């Protein structure tokens, strides 16, 4: 998915985005995505929907136990 970089936003705008994201339990990036999608009249996709899509795409594959890998890495 392409990225968009927005430079020189006013500090008050950034603070408003941060507060709004916290209030809605989202990251600032997710909040900005939602705001842009809503403004452009497109249906925003929730984080839960994205997570389900990823889980479905990865189903049926063998995955390592990440907790085990973290323990091994920390014991070095």
ABEGO torsion letter per residue (X at the ends): XBBBBBBGBBAAAAAAAAAAAAAAGBBAAAAAAAAAAAAAGBBBBBAAAAAAAAAAAABGBBBBBAAAAAAAAAAX
